Amino acid sequence: MRIKKAIYGRKVFSNKSELQHYKLYEQLKLQKELVMELHQAVGICEGYIRCDKAEDEIKAWQFLIDTGMAWKLQGWFGRQAQNLLDMGVCKEKNLQ
């Protein structure tokens, strides 16, 4: 899918979901440096970026928790992140 005005330097997206996430990143005024790493984590957590190891999925969730983005994205992300914290799969962000 192609758009006219680039979002974070991208005009071509693989699907509507990917485009919607980039629009959200823009609304959140996300730093350009974080976009690719965040998008990779979101894609893994949502399942549209393939992940062969459970360890990689846990790392993606931990990244969303550490950056605080788990609570800024759709409600499902925050609820799932909290479940993973409650089960001890992920850890609270270390605020040292």
ZAPATI-698519 format. One record per residue (C-alpha): x, y, z; residue number from 1. Coordinates in nm, 3 decimals. Example, Ala and Ser with C-alpha at 12.3 -4.5 7.8 and 13.67 -1.06 7.14 Angstrom:
2
<xx 1.230 | yy -0.450 | zz 0.780 | num 1>;
<xx 1.367 | yy -0.106 | zz 0.714 | num 2>;
//
This chain:
96
<xx 0.000 | yy 0.000 | zz 0.000 | num 1>;
<xx 0.140 | yy 0.339 | zz -0.102 | num 2>;
<xx 0.067 | yy 0.684 | zz 0.046 | num 3>;
<xx 0.148 | yy 1.031 | zz -0.090 | num 4>;
<xx 0.306 | yy 1.195 | zz 0.215 | num 5>;
<xx 0.582 | yy 0.996 | zz 0.385 | num 6>;
<xx 0.558 | yy 0.903 | zz 0.751 | num 7>;
<xx 0.902 | yy 0.868 | zz 0.910 | num 8>;
<xx 1.046 | yy 0.846 | zz 0.559 | num 9>;
<xx 0.816 | yy 0.565 | zz 0.445 | num 10>;
<xx 0.558 | yy 0.582 | zz 0.169 | num 11>;
<xx 0.504 | yy 0.208 | zz 0.114 | num 12>;
<xx 0.350 | yy -0.021 | zz 0.377 | num 13>;
<xx 0.275 | yy -0.392 | zz 0.363 | num 14>;
<xx -0.082 | yy -0.356 | zz 0.494 | num 15>;
<xx -0.331 | yy -0.120 | zz 0.659 | num 16>;
<xx -0.234 | yy -0.231 | zz 1.008 | num 17>;
<xx 0.128 | yy -0.131 | zz 0.951 | num 18>;
<xx 0.019 | yy 0.208 | zz 0.817 | num 19>;
<xx -0.210 | yy 0.264 | zz 1.116 | num 20>;
<xx 0.078 | yy 0.195 | zz 1.355 | num 21>;
<xx 0.299 | yy 0.447 | zz 1.176 | num 22>;
<xx 0.021 | yy 0.707 | zz 1.197 | num 23>;
<xx -0.002 | yy 0.640 | zz 1.570 | num 24>;
<xx 0.376 | yy 0.677 | zz 1.611 | num 25>;
<xx 0.346 | yy 1.013 | zz 1.437 | num 26>;
<xx 0.061 | yy 1.123 | zz 1.667 | num 27>;
<xx 0.269 | yy 1.022 | zz 1.968 | num 28>;
<xx 0.557 | yy 1.229 | zz 1.829 | num 29>;
<xx 0.783 | yy 0.930 | zz 1.868 | num 30>;
<xx 1.153 | yy 0.996 | zz 1.817 | num 31>;
<xx 1.260 | yy 0.884 | zz 1.472 | num 32>;
<xx 1.539 | yy 0.670 | zz 1.621 | num 33>;
<xx 1.285 | yy 0.455 | zz 1.810 | num 34>;
<xx 1.040 | yy 0.396 | zz 1.525 | num 35>;
<xx 1.205 | yy 0.094 | zz 1.362 | num 36>;
<xx 1.280 | yy -0.083 | zz 1.690 | num 37>;
<xx 0.931 | yy -0.008 | zz 1.822 | num 38>;
<xx 0.767 | yy -0.119 | zz 1.499 | num 39>;
<xx 0.964 | yy -0.445 | zz 1.507 | num 40>;
<xx 0.850 | yy -0.511 | zz 1.866 | num 41>;
<xx 0.487 | yy -0.426 | zz 1.787 | num 42>;
<xx 0.493 | yy -0.649 | zz 1.480 | num 43>;
<xx 0.629 | yy -0.942 | zz 1.677 | num 44>;
<xx 0.376 | yy -0.893 | zz 1.958 | num 45>;
<xx 0.084 | yy -0.865 | zz 1.715 | num 46>;
<xx 0.208 | yy -1.152 | zz 1.503 | num 47>;
<xx 0.249 | yy -0.982 | zz 1.165 | num 48>;
<xx 0.628 | yy -1.009 | zz 1.195 | num 49>;
<xx 0.726 | yy -1.373 | zz 1.225 | num 50>;
<xx 0.911 | yy -1.479 | zz 1.535 | num 51>;
<xx 1.051 | yy -1.832 | zz 1.566 | num 52>;
<xx 1.154 | yy -1.819 | zz 1.932 | num 53>;
<xx 0.941 | yy -1.746 | zz 2.238 | num 54>;
<xx 1.248 | yy -1.569 | zz 2.379 | num 55>;
<xx 1.230 | yy -1.311 | zz 2.097 | num 56>;
<xx 0.863 | yy -1.247 | zz 2.165 | num 57>;
<xx 0.935 | yy -1.195 | zz 2.535 | num 58>;
<xx 1.214 | yy -0.950 | zz 2.444 | num 59>;
<xx 0.968 | yy -0.759 | zz 2.224 | num 60>;
<xx 0.718 | yy -0.733 | zz 2.511 | num 61>;
<xx 0.994 | yy -0.630 | zz 2.751 | num 62>;
<xx 1.095 | yy -0.354 | zz 2.508 | num 63>;
<xx 0.736 | yy -0.223 | zz 2.502 | num 64>;
<xx 0.726 | yy -0.227 | zz 2.881 | num 65>;
<xx 1.068 | yy -0.061 | zz 2.920 | num 66>;
<xx 0.982 | yy 0.219 | zz 2.677 | num 67>;
<xx 0.634 | yy 0.267 | zz 2.826 | num 68>;
<xx 0.479 | yy 0.211 | zz 2.485 | num 69>;
<xx 0.280 | yy -0.091 | zz 2.607 | num 70>;
<xx 0.050 | yy 0.158 | zz 2.782 | num 71>;
<xx 0.035 | yy 0.412 | zz 2.498 | num 72>;
<xx -0.073 | yy 0.171 | zz 2.224 | num 73>;
<xx -0.414 | yy 0.000 | zz 2.196 | num 74>;
<xx -0.554 | yy -0.126 | zz 2.525 | num 75>;
<xx -0.477 | yy -0.486 | zz 2.438 | num 76>;
<xx -0.104 | yy -0.414 | zz 2.457 | num 77>;
<xx -0.127 | yy -0.278 | zz 2.811 | num 78>;
<xx -0.346 | yy -0.564 | zz 2.930 | num 79>;
<xx -0.117 | yy -0.827 | zz 2.780 | num 80>;
<xx 0.193 | yy -0.654 | zz 2.919 | num 81>;
<xx 0.035 | yy -0.647 | zz 3.266 | num 82>;
<xx -0.051 | yy -1.019 | zz 3.237 | num 83>;
<xx 0.312 | yy -1.095 | zz 3.148 | num 84>;
<xx 0.431 | yy -0.888 | zz 3.445 | num 85>;
<xx 0.185 | yy -1.061 | zz 3.680 | num 86>;
<xx 0.302 | yy -1.405 | zz 3.561 | num 87>;
<xx 0.669 | yy -1.306 | zz 3.606 | num 88>;
<xx 0.747 | yy -1.355 | zz 3.236 | num 89>;
<xx 0.850 | yy -0.988 | zz 3.204 | num 90>;
<xx 0.986 | yy -0.748 | zz 3.463 | num 91>;
<xx 0.895 | yy -0.394 | zz 3.559 | num 92>;
<xx 1.119 | yy -0.133 | zz 3.403 | num 93>;
<xx 1.428 | yy -0.079 | zz 3.611 | num 94>;
<xx 1.421 | yy 0.292 | zz 3.710 | num 95>;
<xx 1.779 | yy 0.330 | zz 3.839 | num 96>;
//
